[in-house]
Amino acid sequence: DKQRVIFIKKGIFQEKVFIEKEKITLKGEKESEVKIVIAEARDIWRCEHSDDWGAAVLNLKANDITLENLTVINDYGFSAKGDSLVKCTNDT
């Protein structure tokens, strides 16, 4: 199999990324100008999910993944104001 390249235009993308296929390259258009940003605490994610798959901004379940010219940020710790209480029906 050949390495598949996904080109990403410059910008800020507020979404989670899930990759489960082998031999993928995510290549940003220009260094420091492609950002994937989410603000979410792991505890909040776990309230509705039974495991950590998906808790990250960039979630990988594959081999041979290449990332070029990307900034991946979970800025929850910087954007949250003060203490917060996570009310959760699942006791995770």
Disulfide bonds with the S-S distance in Angstrom:
Cys47-Cys88 2.40
